[in-house]
């Protein structure tokens, strides 16, 4: 889209020389979120998040075991499958974080069962994790990483921030939005974030 010689902007400016190239505002918001996630604590949390999801999603045996744990222990779960993080649209990661957080007790239980199957043989049936040394050792490593307080608090914080940012992203992508309305929405969002920072005990008491 952006190359000045052969990109879409170059083709448009051939016909309309006074046209000004600028990023889509929703894309600018996305880039801001990406920059914020370079913070080491958030980056480490996202790395663990991806590892856990990939470990459980891309093995039929592990997926089946997680599903058995969810069905037995998370009776009111509206989702039973972990979602991968969108690689480009970071605001869209909100739902993936929500699903992960809702299933976290079952995820930890499943990892615990894989790392020490004797504890859960009676509850979820016999498994053969002892023969699968890779799964057993990896599950034990991910169990400690995903049950760590630092991971959990950063995951919740990220999820809450994305829930605030997602409505703005949707509004900025509407075809009929104008510049004044866009800046108005952005100003409202900044005010909301400042209110949270100003009274953190009220917003984070739970």
QUISULFEN-V567998 format. One line per field, one symbol per residue. phi: phi as a letter, one per 20 degrees, with the letter a starting at -180 (. if undefined). burial: + if it has 16 or more other C-alpha atoms within 10 Angstrom, else -. A space follows every 10 residues. Layout:
phi = ???
burial = ???
//
This chain:
phi = .egfdcfgff ffffecgefd ebfgffffff fffgffffgg ffffffffgf fffffeeecg ffffffffff feddfdfecc cfdefffdef fffgffffff ffeggfffff ffffebfffc gfednfccff fdffffffff fffffeefgg ffffffffff fffffggfgf ffeffefdff ffffffffff ffffffffcf ffedff
burial = --------++ ---------- -----++-++ --++--+--- -+-+++-++- -++-+++--- -++-++++++ ---+-----+ +++++---++ ++++++++++ ++++-+++++ +++++++--+ --------+- ----++++++ -++-++---- ++-++--++- -++-++-++- -+-------- -+--++--+- ---------- ------
//
